[in-house]
Amino acid sequence: APSSSITPSSSTTAITSKKKSLVFLGSPQVSATVLDALFNASAAPSSSFEVTAIVTQPPSRRDRGRKVMPSPVAQYALDRGFPSDLIFTPERAGEETFLSNLRALQPELCITAAYGNILPTKFLNIPPLGTVNIHPSLLPLYRGAAPVQRALQDGVKETGVSLAFTVRALDAGPVIACERVEVDDQIKAPDLLALLFSEGVPIMLFDDWSKLLICKLPSIFDGSAKVNAEPQDDSKVTLAPKARISPEESWLSFDEEALILHNKVRAFAGWPGTRAKVLVIDDESSNNHNILELKIITTRVGSNDKIRDNDVHDIAFIKDALVFPCGGRTDLEVLEVQLPGKKVTSAAAFWNGLR
């Protein structure tokens, strides 16, 4: 009999060579890192699973040309030769046509990584082994859509990535595994997000990563991960809402201390960015002045040992930085800026352009 056939027996367990069906959900570029690892792992001779479908955000207008383009995950899958008819792009994950197509595939497990849509109960009921999410925080800390941004804004010294079962409540499911990561005081949100998702992959796929984590995917497939997963401590929950990150929140107020502003620049790097208005006086003896709107790209907290001859409210250029006086007698050193419609430039180049 073929190896995939089942022979009834009262004394033996039926064995099938059929690989388990896994559906991946993700949208941005960082999610493609996880998908790449899943593709590579599923291609191994010893693999027990295969990626049978991909769910991602619909095509949208991106880049300066405003062309309608597939999500980075969809584009990556197409480039890998994944069948286009198995890449689903529903507006909402609760659409009945989409759910019907998903049920027809009979997935045993779904894995999500920054998919970007709420998963309704009707979706969560489809895979018998559940849905597992890679979340870039140490749950129950920073539940929500902006965990990396809010962690950086708070100035945390440590964060991490969690592998958890998805339940109807936001990021509240039992945790399978987590890995802690030290946070460099200069790292920005896009770089930290990429780092955390790359850390999240070994949690799932490799049996000896930093000698701390065992291979989690087989335990998810055999059901033991669900049995051993740790419920979250709801008394320690903190939230990381994205809804409140708006262009208005991106303005810097120099009444605040430099460390707070530095953390805000790191947290809001990429989107929505951080901005400041600078008054440029051409001639102190006249009223000739301009207000420039700057996007603040890279900063560091001043060492407070700078000697300045100018007024306490003036911006100075010292060594390689524009030095902004801030609250609490602190200084924010700005290393890179961007004028509207222009490329990112160094503080030195910007300063020289004013002369």
PAGUSE-530120 format. One record per atom (N, C-alpha, C, O): residue in one letter; x, y, z. Coordinates in steps of 0.05 Angstrom, whole numbers, plus 32768, in hexadecimal, padded with zeros to 4 digits. Layout:
! residues N
aXYZ
...
***
This chain:
! residues 355
a80117FE88000
a800080008000
a801180198000
a80278018800C
p8008802F7FF3
p801880487FF3
p801C80518010
p800D804A8022
s803280618014
s80388069802F
s8023807C803B
s8022807F8053
s80138088802A
s7FFF809A8034
s7FE5808D803C
s7FD280998046
s7FE280738036
s7FCA8064803D
s7FC9805D805A
s7FDE805D8067
i7FB280588065
i7FAE80518081
i7FA480358083
i7F90802D8077
t7FB280248092
t7FAB80098096
t7FA0800580B2
t7FAF800980C5
p7F867FFF80B5
p7F7B7FFB80D0
p7F8A7FE680DF
p7F917FD180D4
s7F8E7FEB80F8
s7F9B7FD78109
s7F947FDD8126
s7F937FF4812E
s7F907FC88135
s7F897FCC8151
s7FA27FD08162
s7F9F7FD8817A
s7FBA7FCA8158
s7FD27FCC8168
s7FE57FE1815F
s7FF97FE6816D
t7FE17FED8148
t7FF48001813E
t7FE5801B8138
t7FCD801B8134
t7FF480318137
t7FE9804B8130
t7FEE80508113
t8003804B8108
a7FD9805A8106
a7FDC805F80E9
a7FF0807580E5
a7FF1808980F4
i8000807280D0
i8015808680C9
i8010809180AD
i800A8081809B
t801280AA80AA
t800E80B6808F
t802780C78089
t803280D3809B
s802E80C88070
s804480D88068
s803C80F4805F
s804C81058059
k802180F98060
k801781138057
k80218129806B
k801E81268083
k802B813F805F
k803581558070
k801D8165807B
k80088167806E
k802181708092
k800C8180809E
k800A819B8090
k801E81A68087
s7FF281A4808E
s7FEC81BD807F
s7FEF81D58092
s7FE281D680A7
l7FFF81E88089
l800482018099
l7FFD82198088
l8006821A8071
v7FEE822B8092
v7FE782448084
v7FF5825B8092
v7FF4825E80AB
f8003826C8083
f80118282808E
f8003829C8089
f7FF982A18073
l800182AD809D
l7FF582C8809A
l800982DD80A2
l801482DD80B8
g800F82F0808F
g802183068094
g80208319807D
g801683138068
s802A83318082
s80288346806D
s804283558068
s804B83568051
p804F8362807C
p806683738076
p807F83638071
p807F834B8072
q80948372806B
q80AE83658064
q80B98354807A
q80C4833E8075
v80B5835C8094
v80C0834C80AA
v80B2833180AB
v80BE831D80B3
s8099832F80A2
s808B831680A1
s80978302808D
s809682EA8091
a80A2830D8078
a80AE82FC8063
a80C682ED806F
a80CC82D78064
t80D382F78083
t80E982E88090
t80DE82CE809C
t80EB82B9809A
v80C782CF80A9
v80BB82B880B5
v80B282A4809F
v80B7828C80A0
l80A682AF808A
l809D829E8074
l80B482908066
l80B28278805F
d80CA829E8063
d80E282928057
d80EC827B8067
d80F28266805C
a80EC827E8082
a80F582688093
a80E282508092
a80EB82398092
l80C882568090
l80B48240808D
l80B782318073
l80B682198072
f80BB8240805D
f80C082338043
f80D882218045
f80D7820A803C
n80EE822C804F
n8107821C8050
n810482038062
n810E81EE805B
a80F782078079
a80F381F0808B
a80E181DB807F
a80E581C38083
s80CC81E48071
s80B981D18066
s80C681C1804F
s80BC81AB8048
a80DB81CC8043
a80E881BE802C
a80FC81A98036
a810581998026
a810281A88050
a81158195805A
a810981798058
a80F18175805C
p811A81648053
p810F81498050
p8100813F8069
p80ED812F8066
s810881488080
s80FC813F8099
s80E3815080A1
s80D7814B80B6
s80DC81648091
s80C681758098
s80AC8167809A
s80A681558089
s809B816E80AD
s8081816280B1
s806B817580A7
s8053816E80AB
f8071818C809C
f805C819F8094
f806381AC8079
f807A81AA8070
e804F81B9806E
e805381C98056
e804181E18057
e802B81E08063
v804A81F7804B
v803A820F804A
v8027820C8033
v802F820C801C
t800D820A8039
t7FF982058025
t7FEB821E801B
t7FDE821D8006
a7FEC8234802A
a7FE0824D8022
a7FEC82648031
a7FF882608047
i7FE9827B8026
i7FF382948033
i7FDC82A88033
i7FCD82AB801F
v7FD882B58049
v7FC482CA804C
v7FD282E48052
v7FE382E68065
t7FCC82F98043
t7FDA83128047
t7FC7832A8040
t7FB183258036
q7FD083428045
q7FC083598040
q7FBD835D8021
q7FCE83548012
p7FA783698019
p7FA2836D7FFC
p7FB783807FF0
p7FC4838F7FFF
p7FBB837F7FD6
p7FCD83927FC9
p7FC683AF7FD0
p7FAE83B57FD3
s7FDA83C07FD2
s7FD583DC7FD9
s7FE883EE7FCA
s7FFC83E47FBE
r7FE384087FCA
r7FF4841B7FBD
r800C84217FCF
r800884297FE6
r8024841D7FC5
r803C84227FD5
r805184307FC4
r804F84317FAC
d8065843A7FD2
d807C84477FC6
d807384617FB8
d805C84687FB7
r8087846E7FAC
r808284897FA1
r807184877F88
r8062849A7F82
g807384717F79
g8062846F7F61
g804584697F66
g8035846B7F54
r803F84637F80
r8024845C7F88
r801884467F78
r800084467F73
k802884347F6F
k801E841D7F61
k801184097F74
k801984077F8B
v7FFC83FB7F6A
v7FF083E67F7A
v800283CE7F7A
v800883C37F65
m800B83C77F92
m801F83B17F94
m8016839D7FA9
m800883A47FBC
p801D83837FA5
p8016836F7FB9
p802683757FD3
p803A83837FD3
s801D83697FE9
s802B836D8002
s804783607FFF
s804B834F7FEE
p805A83688010
p8075835C800E
p8075833E8011
p808483308005
v806383338022
v806183168025
v80578309800C
v806282F58003
a804283158000
a8038830A7FE7
a804D830B7FD1
a805082F77FC2
q805B83217FCF
q807083237FBA
q8086830F7FBF
q808F83037FAC
y808E830B7FD8
y80A382F87FDE
y809982DB7FD6
y80A982CC7FCA
a808182D57FDD
a807682BA7FD7
a807582B67FB8
a807C82A07FAF
l806C82CA7FAA
l806C82C77F8C
l808882C47F81
l808C82B47F6F
d809B82D37F8C
d80B782D07F83
d80C282B47F88
d80D382AB7F7A
r80B882A87F9D
r80C0828C7FA4
r80B182777F93
r80B7825F7F96
g809F82807F82
g8090826D7F72
g807782627F7F
g806D824E7F76
f806E826D7F95
f805682637FA3
f803E82697F91
f803C827F7F86
p802B82567F8F
p8014825A7F7E
p800482727F85
p7FFD82767F9D
s7FFE82837F72
s7FEF829C7F77
s7FD382977F81
s7FC882A77F90
d7FC782807F79
d7FAB827B7F81
d7FAA82717F9E
d7F94826E7FA9
l7FC1826D7FAB
l7FC182657FC7
l7FCB827C7FD9
l7FD182787FF0
i7FCC82947FCD
i7FD282AD7FDC
i7FB882BC7FDF
i7FAE82C77FCB
f7FAD82BD7FF7
f7F9382C97FFB
f7F9782E58007
f7FA782EA8018
t7F8782F87FFC
t7F8A83148004
t7F6E8320800C
t7F6683347FFF
p7F6183158020
p7F4783208027
p7F49833B8034
p7F5D83418042
e7F35834C8030
e7F348366803E
e7F318361805C
e7F3E836F806C
r7F21834E8063
r7F1D8346807F
r7F1F83288081
r7F168319806F
a7F2A831E8097
a7F2E8302809A
a7F1482F380A0
a7F1482DA80A2
g7EFE830280A4
g7EE482F580A9
g7ED382F28090
g7EBC82E98092
e7EDD82F98079
e7ECE82F68060
e7EC782D9805B
e7ED982C7805D
e7EAE82D38055
e7EA582B88053
e7EB282A9803C
e7EB88291803E
t7EB682B68025
t7EC382A9800F
t7EDF82A18016
t7EE8828B800F
f7EEE82B28023
f7F0982AC802C
f7F0882948040
f7F188282803D
l7EF782958053
l7EF582808067
l7EEE8265805A
l7EF882508063
s7EDD82668046
s7ED5824D8038
s7EEE8242802A
s7EF28229802A
n7EFD8253801D
n7F158249800F
n7F2A823E8023
n7F37822A801D
l7F2C824B803A
l7F3E8241804E
l7F3682268059
l7F468215805D
r7F1C8223805F
r7F1282098069
r7F1881F38055
r7F1E81DC805C
a7F1681F9803B
a7F1A81E58026
a7F3781DB8027
a7F3C81C4801F
l7F4A81EB8030
l7F6681E38032
l7F6B81D1804A
l7F8081C4804B
q7F5981D1805D
q7F5C81C28076
q7F7781C68083
q7F8581B38088
p7F7E81DF8089
p7F9781E48097
p7F9681D980B3
p7F8281DB80C1
e7FAD81CE80BC
e7FAE81C480D8
e7FB981D980EB
e7FB381D88103
l7FC881EC80E0
l7FD4820180F0
l7FD6821B80E0
l7FDC821A80C8
c7FD1823280ED
c7FD7824C80E1
c7FEC825A80F1
c7FEB8259810A
i7FFE826880E4
i8012827880F1
i8010829480E7
i800F829980CF
t800F82A780FA
t800D82C380F2
t802582D380FB
t803182CE8110
a802D82E680EA
a804482F880F1
a803E831380E4
a8043831780CC
a8034832580F4
a802D834080EA
a801A833F80D2
a801F834C80BD
y8005833080D4
y7FF1832E80BE
y7FE2834880BB
y7FE0835280A4
g7FD8835480D0
g7FCC836E80CE
g7FAD836E80CD
g7FA1838380C9
n7FA1835780D1
n7F83835680D2
n7F7B834680EA
n7F89833480F3
i7F64834E80F6
i7F59833F810D
i7F4E83258103
i7F41832380EE
l7F54830F8112
l7F4B82F5810B
l7F3282EE811B
l7F3382EC8133
p7F1B82EB810D
p7F0282E5811C
p7F0182C88126
p7F1182B7811D
t7EEE82C28137
t7EEB82A78142
t7EE78293812B
t7EF1827D812D
k7ED8829A8116
k7ED382878100
k7EEE827F80F3
k7EF0826880EA
f7F01829180F2
f7F1B828A80E8
f7F2A827880FC
f7F35826380F4
l7F2B82808115
l7F3A82718129
l7F308255812D
l7F3F82448136
n7F1782508126
n7F0B82358129
n7F1482228113
n7F0F820A8115
i7F20822C80FE
i7F26821A80E7
i7F3E820880EC
i7F3A81F080E9
p7F56821280F3
p7F6C81FF80F6
p7F6A81F08111
p7F6981FC8126
p7F6A81D58110
p7F6681C68129
p7F7D81CA813D
p7F7881C78155
l7F9581D08134
l7FAB81D48146
l7FAE81F1814F
l7FBF81F8815F
g7F9C82028145
g7F9C821E814D
g7FAB8231813B
g7FB682298126
t7FAD82498143
t7FBC825E8136
t7FD182698149
t7FCB826F8160
v7FEA826A8140
v800182738151
v800B828D8145
v80108290812D
n801082A08157
n801982BB814E
n803582C18159
n803C82BA8170
i804682CD8148
i805F82D88151
i805B82F58158
i805483058147
h805E82FC8172
h80598317817B
h807283238186
h807F83188197
p807A833B817C
p809483478183
p80938356819E
p8099836E819F
s808D834781B3
s8090835181CE
s8090833981E1
s808B832381D9
l8096833E81FA
l8095832A820F
l8079832A821B
l80758338822F
l8067831B820F
l804B831B8219
l804B83128236
l805A8300823E
p8039831F8246
p80238330823F
p802A834E823C
p8018835F823B
l80438355823B
l804B83718236
l804683798219
l804B83698207
y803C83918216
y8039839D81FB
y8027838C81E9
y802F838681D2
r800F838681F2
r7FFB837A81E1
r7FF1839081CE
r7FED83A781D6
g7FEE838981B4
g7FE3839D81A2
g7FF3839E8188
g8005838E8183
a7FEC83B28178
a7FF783B4815D
a801283C2815B
a801F83C18146
a801B83CF8170
a803483DF816F
a804683D88186
a804F83EB8194
p804C83BF818B
p805D83B881A3
p807983C381A1
p808483CB81B6
v808583C3818A
v80A183CC8187
v80A283EA818B
v80B483F48199
q809083F9817E
q809184168181
q808C841E819E
q809A843081A8
r8079841281AB
r8073841A81C6
r8089841281DA
r808E842081ED
a809683FB81D5
a80AC83F381E6
a80C3840781E4
a80CF840E81F8
l80C9840F81CB
l80DF842281C8
l80D8843D81D3
l80E8844B81DF
q80BF844581D0
q80B6845E81DB
q80B9845F81F9
q80BF84738205
d80B584488206
d80B884458223
d80D58443822B
d80DB84448243
g80E7843F8218
g8103843D821F
g810B8423822C
g811D8423823D
v80FE840D8225
v810483F38232
v812083EA822B
v812B83F08216
k812D83DC823E
k814783D1823A
k814683B5822F
k815A83AA8225
e812F83A88231
e812B838D8229
e810F8389821D
e80FC83938228
t810E837A8208
t80F4837281FD
t80F7835681F3
t8108834781FD
g80E7834D81E0
g80EA833281D6
g80D5832B81C2
g80C6833C81B8
v80D3831181BD
v80BF830781AA
v80B182EF81B8
v80BE82DF81C5
s809782EE81B3
s808782D881BF
s807982C881AA
s807082D38195
l807782AE81AF
l8068829C819D
l8050829481AE
l8053828781C2
a8038829B81A4
a8020829781B5
a8009828E81A3
a80068295818C
f7FF7827E81AF
f7FDE827781A2
f7FCC828F81A0
f7FCB829F81B2
t7FBE82918189
t7FAC82A88185
t7F9182A18190
t7F85828B818A
v7F8682B3819F
v7F6A82B181A9
v7F5B82CA81A0
v7F6782DC8194
r7F4282CB81A7
r7F3282E1819D
r7F3B82FC81A9
r7F3B8310819C
a7F4382FB81C3
a7F4D831481D0
a7F68831A81C4
a7F77830881BD
l7F6E833481C3
l7F87833D81B5
l7FA0833481C4
l7FA5833B81DA
d7FB0832481B6
d7FCA831B81BF
d7FC9830F81DB
d7FDC831281EB
a7FB4830181E2
a7FAF82F881FD
a7FB282D98200
a7FAD82CF8216
g7FBA82CC81EB
g7FBC82AF81EC
g7FD382A481FC
g7FE682B28202
p7FD2828A8202
p7FE8827D8211
p8002827F8202
p8003827C81E9
v801882838210
v803382878204
v8041826C8203
v8044825E8217
i804A826581EB
i8059824D81E6
i8077825081ED
i8082823F81FB
a8082826681E5
a809E826C81EA
a80A3828A81E6
a8094829781D9
c80B9829381F3
c80C182AF81EE
c80DF82B181F0
c80EC829F81FC
e80EA82C681E4
e810782CA81E5
e810C82E881EB
e810082F981DE
r811D82ED81FE
r812383088206
r813A831481F4
r814C830681EC
v8138832E81EF
v814B833C81DF
v8152835681EC
v8141836681F4
e816C835B81F0
e8175837581FA
e8171838B81E5
e8175838681CD
v816883A281ED
v816283B881DB
v817983CC81DB
v817E83D981F0
d818683CF81C5
d819B83E481C2
d818E83FF81C4
d8178840481B9
d819C841281D1
d818F842C81D5
d818F843E81BC
d8184845481BD
q819A843481A6
q81988443818D
q818784368178
q818184428163
i817E841D817C
i816F840E8168
i8154841C8163
i814784268176
k814B841B814A
k813184278143
k811C8411813E
k812383F9813B
a81038419813D
a80ED8406813C
a80EF83F28124
a80EC83DA8129
p80F483FC810C
p80F583E880F6
p810A83D380F9
p810683BC80F3
d812283DB8104
d813883C88108
d813283B5811E
d8138839D811C
l812683BF8134
l811F83AD814A
l8109839A8142
l810A8382814A
l80F683A38133
l80E083918129
l80EC837A8119
l80E48363811C
a80FE83818106
a810B836C80F5
a811A83598107
a811A83418102
l81298363811B
l81388352812C
l8126833F813B
l812C8327813E
l810F83498146
l80FE83388156
l80F183228145
l80ED830C814E
f80E98329812C
f80DE8314811B
f80F282FF8113
f80EC82E88110
s810B83078110
s812082F4810A
s812682E28122
s812D82CB811F
e812282EE813A
e812582DE8153
e810D82CA8155
e811082B48160
g80F582D3814C
g80DE82C2814F
g80DF82A9813E
g80D282958145
v80ED82AA8128
v80EF82938117
v80FD827B8124
v80F282658124
p8115827F8130
p81218268813D
p8110825C8154
p811282448159
i8100826C8161
i80EF82618176
i80DD824B816A
i80D882378177
m80D4824F8151
m80C2823C8145
m80D182248139
m80C8820D813B
l80E8822A812D
l80F282168119
l810B82078122
l810F81F18118
f811B82118134
f813482038139
f813581F78155
f812A82038168
d814181E08157
d814081D18171
d815581DA8184
d815581D0819B
d816881EB817D
d817C81F48190
d818482108188
d81988214817A
w817682248191
w817C823F818B
w8185824C81A5
w8175824F81B8
s819F825481A6
s81AB826081BE
s81A7824D81D6
s81A7825781ED
k81A4823481D1
k81A1821F81E7
k818B822681FA
k818B821D8211
l8177823581F1
l8161823D8202
l8146823181F9
l8135822C820A
l8143822E81E0
l8129822781D5
l812A820D81C5
l813C820881B6
i811681FD81C9
i811481E481BA
i810381E981A1
i80F681FE819E
c810381D68190
c80F381D98177
c80D581DA817F
c80CB81C7818A
k80C781F08178
k80AB81F38180
k809781EA816C
k808181E28173
l809E81EA8153
l808A81E3813F
l808181C68142
l806881C28141
p809281B28145
p80888197814A
p807681958162
p806381868162
s807D81A38177
s806C81A28190
s805181AE818B
s803D81A78197
i804F81C28179
i803681CD8172
i802581B98162
i800D81B68166
f803381AB8150
f80258197813F
f801C817F8150
f80068174814A
d802B81778164
d8023815F8173
d80108167818B
d80088155819A
g800B8180818E
g7FF8818981A3
g8004818F81BE
g7FF6819A81CF
s801D818881C2
s8028818C81DD
s802D81A981E3
s802C81B181FA
a803281BA81CE
a803681D681D3
a801D81E381DF
a801F81F481F0
k800681DB81D6
k7FED81E681E0
k7FE981DE81FD
k7FDF81EE820E
v7FF181C68204
v7FEE81BC821F
v800181CB8232
v7FF981D28249
n801981D18229
n802E81DD823A
n802F81FB8238
n803E82078247
a802082078226
a802282258223
a80198232823D
a80078229824B
e802782498243
e80228257825C
e800C826D8258
e800F827E8247
p7FF7826C8269
p7FE482828268
p7FF1829C826F
p8003829D8280
q7FE882B28263
q7FF482CC8269
q7FE982D78284
q7FD282D1828B
d7FF982E58292
d7FF182F282AB
d7FE4830D82A4
d7FF28320829E
d7FCA830D82A6
d7FBB8326829E
d7FC1833D82B0
d7FBC835482A8
s7FCC833982C8
s7FD2834F82D9
s7FEB835F82D0
s7FF0837582D9
k7FFA835382BD
k8012836082B3
k800F836B8297
k80238374828A
v7FF7836C828D
v7FF283758271
v7FF88392826E
v7FF083A3827E
t800783998258
t800983B4824F
t800083B48231
t800383A08224
l7FF783CB8228
l7FEC83CD820D
l7FFE83DE81FB
l800B83F08204
a7FFD83D781E2
a800D83E581CE
a7FFC83ED81B6
a7FFE83E181A0
p7FEA840081BA
p7FD7840781A4
p7FE58416818E
p7FF584288193
k7FDE840F8175
k7FE8841E815E
k7FD684368157
k7FDF8449814B
a7FBD8434815F
a7FA984488157
a7FB184648160
a7FAA84788153
r7FC084668177
r7FC784808181
r7FE0848C8174
r7FE784A38179
i7FEF847C8164
i800684868157
i7FFC8496813E
i7FF3848A812B
s7FFE84AF813F
s7FF384C0812A
s800884D58122
s801B84D98131
p800484E2810C
p801784F88104
p8019850E811A
p802E8519811D
e800385138128
e80048527813D
e8016851E8154
e8024852F8160
e801785048159
e802884FA816F
e804684FB8167
e805784F88178
s804C84FF814E
s806784FE8144
s807785188149
s808F85188147
w806A852D8151
w807885468156
w808885448170
w807E853A8184
l80A0854F8170
l80B1854F8188
l80AC85698197
l80AB857F818B
s80A9856781B1
s80A7857E81C3
s80C0857F81D4
s80C5856D81E4
f80D0859481D0
f80EA859581DD
f80E8859F81FA
f80FD85A48207
d80D085A18204
d80CC85A48221
d80D1858A822F
d80D785898247
e80CF85738220
e80D48559822C
e80F28554822D
e81028560821F
e80FA8540823E
e8116853A8240
e8120852B8228
e8111851F8219
a813A852D8223
a81468522820B
a814285048208
a813D84FB81F2
l814384F5821E
l814084D8821C
l812484D18212
l812184BE8202
i811084DF821B
i80F484DA8212
i80F284DF81F4
i80E684D081E5
l80FE84F581EB
l80FD84FB81CE
l810D84E781BE
l810584DF81A8
h812584DF81C8
h813584CC81BA
h812684B181B6
h812684A581A1
n811984A881CB
n8109849081CA
n80F2849281B6
n80EA847F81A9
k80E684AA81B5
k80D084AE81A2
k80DA84AD8185
k80CD84A28174
v80F184B98180
v80FD84B88165
v8102849B815D
v80FC84938146
r810D848B816F
r8112846E8169
r80F8845F8164
r80F5844F8152
a80E484658175
a80CA84568174
a80BB845C815B
a80AF844A814F
f80BB84758152
f80AB847D813B
f80BA847E8121
f80B18488810D
a80D384738121
a80E284718108
a80D3846280F3
a80C5844E80F9
g80D4846B80DA
g80C4845E80C6
g80A9846B80C4
g80A4847B80B2
w8097846580D6
w807D847180D7
w8075847680F4
w807984648104
p8069848D80FB
p806484A480E9
p807D84B780E8
p807B84CC80DB
g809384AF80F4
g80AA84C080F5
g80A784D5810B
g809284D78118
t80BC84E58110
t80BB84FA8123
t80C485148116
t80D685148105
r80B7852A811E
r80BB85448110
r80C0855A8125
r80B78558813C
a80CD856F811B
a80D28586812C
a80D2859F811A
a80D9859E8102
k80CA85B58125
k80CB85CF8117
k80E285DF8122
k80E685E2813A
v80F285EA810F
v810B85F98117
v81098615810B
v8103861880F4
l810D8628811C
l810E86448113
l812A864C810B
l813D864B811B
v812D865380F1
v8147865B80E6
v8147867980E3
v8137868480D3
i8158868780F2
i815A86A480F0
i817286AC80DE
i818986A680E4
d816B86B980C8
d818086C080B5
d819086D880BE
d81A986D980BA
d818386EB80CC
d8191870380D5
d8184870C80EF
d816C871480EF
e8193870B8105
e81888712811F
e817F872F8120
e816E87358131
s81898740810F
s8182875C8110
s816887628101
s815E87798101
s815D874E80F4
s8144875180E5
s8131873B80ED
s8137872A80FD
n8119873D80E1
n8105872880E6
n8106871280D1
n80F2870480CD
n811C871080C3
n811F86FD80AD
n812486E180B9
n813A86DB80C2
h810F86D080B8
h811386B580C3
h810086A180B4
h80EC86A980A8
n8107868880B6
n80F8867280AA
n80F2865D80BF
n8102865880D1
i80DC864F80BB
i80D6863880CC
i80D9861F80BB
i80CB861C80A7
l80EB860E80C2
l80EF85F580B4
l80E385DE80C3
l80E585DC80DC
e80D685CC80B4
e80CB85B380C0
e80DE859D80BA
e80E3859680A3
l80E9859180CE
l80FD857B80CB
l80F2856180D4
l80E4855F80E9
k80F7854C80C5
k80F3853180CF
k810C852880DD
k8122852980D1
i8109852080F6
i812185188106
i812584FB8102
i811484EA8109
i813C84F380F8
i814184D780F0
i815184C88105
i814884B2810D
t816884D3810D
t817984C48120
t818284D78135
t818A84EE8130
t818184CE814E
t818984DE8165
t819984CE8179
t819B84B68178
r81A484DD818C
r81AF84D081A5
r81AB84E581BB
r81A884FC81B7
v81AD84DB81D3
v81AA84EC81EB
v81C584F981F0
v81D984EC81F0
g81C5851481F4
g81DD852281F8
g81EB851B8213
g81DE85118225
s8205851E8213
s82148517822B
s8215852C8240
s822085298256
n82098544823A
n8207855A824D
n822385668253
n822585758267
d823785608243
d8251856D8248
d825885808232
d826F858A8230
k824485878221
k8249859A820B
k824A85B68216
k823985BE8227
i825D85C6820D
i825F85E28215
i825585F381FE
i825F85F281E8
r823F86028204
r8233861281EF
r8235863081F7
r82318638820E
d823B863F81E2
d823D865C81E6
d8223866B81E0
d821F868281E7
n8211865C81D2
n81F8866A81C9
n81E2866881DE
n81E6865D81F4
d81CB867481D7
d81B5867581E9
d81AB865981F0
d81AE864681E0
v819F86568208
v8196863C8211
v8181863081FF
v817E861781FF
h8172864081F0
h815D863681DF
h8167863181C2
h8157862881B1
d817F863881BC
d8189863681A1
d81938619819B
d819C860B81AD
i819086128182
i819B85F88179
i81B885FD8170
i81BE86108162
a81CA85EB8179
a81E685EE8173
a81EF85D68162
a81E385C08164
f820385DA8152
f821085C38144
f822B85BE8152
f823D85CF8151
i822D85A6815E
i8246859F816D
i824F85848163
i824085708165
k826885838159
k8274856B814D
k826385618136
k8264856B8120
d8252854C813B
d824385408125
d822585428128
d82168535811A
a821C8553813B
a81FF85538142
a81F4856F8145
a82028582814D
l81DA8571813E
l81CB85888146
l81C285848163
l81B5856F8169
v81C885968174
v81C285928191
v81AA85A38198
v81AB85BC8198
f81948595819F
f817B85A281A6
f817985A381C5
f8179858E81D1
p817685BA81D1
p817185BC81EE
p815585B181F5
p814285B881E8
c815485A18209
c813A85948211
c81348599822E
c814485A5823D
g811D858F8237
g811585928252
g812885848265
g81378571825D
g8128858C827E
g813985808292
g81578585828E
g816885768297
r815D859B8280
r817985A2827A
r8188858C826B
r819F85868271
t8179857E8259
t818585698249
t81878571822C
t817A85858224
d81988563821D
d819C85698200
d8196855181EF
d819D853B81F6
l8188855681D9
l8184854181C5
l8196854781AD
l8195855C81A1
e81A7853481A7
e81BA85378190
e81AD852A8178
e81A885128178
v81A9853A8163
v819C8530814B
v81B2852C8136
v81C0853E812F
l81B38513812C
l81C9850B811A
l81C0850B80FC
l81D0851080EB
e81A6850680F7
e819C850580DC
e8181851380DB
e8170850F80EE
v817B852280C6
v8162852F80C2
v8159852C80A5
v816885238094
q8140853480A1
q813585338085
q8122854B8082
q810F854E8091
l8127855B806D
l811485708066
l80FE85658054
l810385518047
p80E785718054
p80D185678043
p80D985648026
p80E48577801A
g80D4854D801B
g80DA85487FFF
g80F885437FF9
g80FF85407FE2
k81088543800D
k8125853F800A
k812E85248015
k811F85178023
k8147851D8010
k81538505801A
k815D85098037
k81618520803F
v816084F38045
v816C84F58060
v818884FF805E
v819784F7804C
t81908512806F
t81AA851D806F
t81B6851E808B
t81A7851E809E
s81D08520808C
s81DD852280A6
s81D9853D80B2
s81D3855180A4
a81DC853F80CC
a81D9855980DA
a81EE856D80CF
a81E8858480CC
a8206856380CA
a821B857480BF
a8213858080A4
a8217859880A0
a8209856F8092
a820185798078
a81EA858D807A
a81EA85A1806C
f81D78588808C
f81C1859A8090
f81CB85B5809A
f81C385CA8091
w81DD85B480AE
w81E785CD80BA
w81F785DD80A6
w81F485F680A4
n820785D08096
n821785DE8081
n820585EA806C
n820B85FF8061
g81EE85DE8067
g81DB85E98054
g81CE8602805D
g81C38611804D
l81CE86078077
l81C2861F8082
l81D586378081
l81CC864E8083
r81EF8632807D
r82038647807F
r820586568065
r821586698063
***
